[in-house]
């Protein structure tokens, strides 16, 4: 199941989406106990590819407590340091899209702390 709660691009953003998505994710977990994983996208990347820091209310961190111990795949603007931090939580995996395309040797670069190529 893939979920993106930050719908700013189509003007559907909520003032406080956490209660709505907390309920939705808890219901998914209850009603579909065989669901393999939840995939959530962090809102830190703009259409132009700029990466910004998240505010507390924007982060998908609240999903970790609700979805645990099932696999949670997070994507969106991760670089080596914040990916390692996020993946330190049990069951959390990090997905790369644009960075992987621009860096086919991404696992090596992350392991050896080699700067990533920019994507376009």
N, C-alpha and C positions, 0 to 999 in steps of 0.2 A: 504494500500500500504506500503510495507516495502522496505527501501532503505538503502544501505550500501555503502558509497562513498569512503571508505578506503580499496582498494583492494590490499594491499601490499603483501598479501600472494601469490597471483597469478601474481605478477609483473605487475599490471595494474594501479598502482598509478599514478595520474597526479601531475604535479608540483603545480598547483593551481586549485583544483576541484570546488572551490566556484562558479565561473561564470557558469560552465556547470550545476551544480546541482541547482543553483538558477533558471536558465532558466527552467530546467526540472520540478522543483516543482511548479513554477509559471504556467507553462503549464498544469500540472495535476490539479491544482486548477481551472483554467479557463475551461478546457475541460471536467472535471468530477466533477461538482459542488455537486454531491451527494456522493462523496467518503467519507466514514465514518471517516477516520483518516489517518495520516502518521506516520509510525514507522521508526525511524532512530537509528542507532547504533553508539555510540561514539567509536573512535579507541583507547581508553586508555588501553584496555586489550589485552595482548599478548596470543598466543596459550598456553603458560605455565601458564597463569593466573596472571602474574605480571601486576600490575596497575601502570600507570604513569600519570603524569600531561600532559594536552594537551597544545599545542601551540595555539595561536590565530587562525592561519590558519587551524588548524585541527578540531576545535570545530564545532559542528552542531548548534551553537547559531544563525547563520544567518538564519536558517530555521524558527525560531520563528517569525521573522518579516514577512516573506513571507507567511507562512501558517496560521498565526493568522487570525481570532479567532477560527479556526477549531482545533480539538484535534490533538496534536502532542505527540506521545509516544516515549520517549527516553530511551535507554538501553545502558549498557556497563560500568561497573566499578563504578557504583554509590554506595556511602556509605551514611550514614545518613545525614551528613552536606551538601554535594553537592547535594544530592537528594532534600532536603528541599529547598535549594536555587533555583534549577532548577524548581521545582514544584511551586514555588512562582509566576511564570509567568502564566498568564491566559491561559487556554487550554492545559498546559503541564502536562503530566502524566509520571511517572517513572516506567519502567518495570524492574523486577529482574528475572534472570534465575538461574544461578548457586548458588547465595546466597540464593534464595528461597528454592532450593532443599536441601541445607545444613542446612537451618533454617526454618523448617515448621511453627515456631512461629514468622516469620519475622515481621508481623505487631506489635506484642508486643515488640519485641526487638528494633524496630525503635522508637516506641512511648516512651519506657522507657530508651532509650539510652544504651541498653545492648549490649556488644560486640558480633559480629557475629561469628558463627562457620566458620572455613575455609572450602572451598569446595575442592574436588579433582577430 
